[in-house]
Amino acid sequence: MRVLVIGAGQMGAGIAQVLAAKGHEVLLNDVDEARIRRGIDGIAKRLDRDVEKGKLSAEQRGEILTHIDPRPHFRDLDIHLAIEAATERLDLKLELFRDLDRNTPPEAIIASNTSSISITTLGAATAKPDRVIGMHFMNPVPVMKLVEIIRGIATSDATYAHVRDLALGLDKTPVEVRDFPGFISNRVLLPMINEAVYALYEGVASVEAIDTVMKLGMNHPMGPLALADFIGLDTCLAIMNVLYDGFGDSKYRPCPLLKQFVAAGWYGKKSGRGFYDYTAALPVPAAAPNGAYAPASAAR
């Protein structure tokens, strides 16, 4: 199958890698060739580690990379499937879906890796909403088995079956989910992360204490604040805003501290600072401004 992947960042490059590993021809797109090259270089480095660990042969590594080609433009898109993995912004995704609708064959499926935005809304921006679907991979894509498959109100059974079978062919576990804000994964996960940020904001406990409680007490492999840094605090805030706007329920209101971190450019691991400091040899809890985030009596 010939697949266009839009976005060569962490998610898009991961999706391109797992498709190429199964022999699909992948066109990797981003806003410029430099970003595409960084994405392909990241894939090559991950494959190098797999070769070092004996999970792949050098020949297999080379073959996977031959299945990925840079695609800096949307012209002449003779593809079967497009998977959009751009930044979690509705305006950007709507623009991309309109472009894809104009530049893909009528029978091509357009999927989104969105973690929260309505598939129905994205489908309505095209002339073929029956062929628009959500295909939400988990991070890191080559490792995580789950793919949430989200049907918009107009998504056809044939489109769903095709994408489900593709996910199975990638050795993933597809789970069908209805089109509601946050779907299942982020409707459950992000409010937990947001509540952990509130606990920090209200002075209930330190970053390290909150993460330790959830790791040792709830057997989570990673604490919620470390996980937020890994996801990206800007992404976490964007998803919380989708939940808050979509449901109109105050329980989804983003914590002011999360908003403040994003305003400061403290996005987590990718920016070098979030709830942890990633400029140190090992991540350590970041120092709070003025020694504290907020008094224990801080109100919501």
Buried (B, 14 or more C-beta within 10 A) or exposed (E): BEBBBBBBBBBBBBBBBBBBBEEBBBBBBBEEEEBBBBBBEBBBEBBEEBBEEEEBEEEBBEBBBEBBBBBBEBEEBEBBBBBBBBEBEBEEBBEBBBBBBEBBEEEBBBBBBBBBBBBBBBBBBBEBBBBBBBBBBBBBBBEBEBBBBBBBEBBBEEBBEBBBEBBEEBEBEBBEBEBBBBBBBBBEBBBBBBBBBBBBBBBEBBBBBBBEBBBEEEEBEEBBBBBBBBBBBBBBBBBBBBBBEBBEEEEBBBBBBBBBBBEEEBBBBBBBBBBBBBEEEEBEBBEBEEEEBBEEEBEE
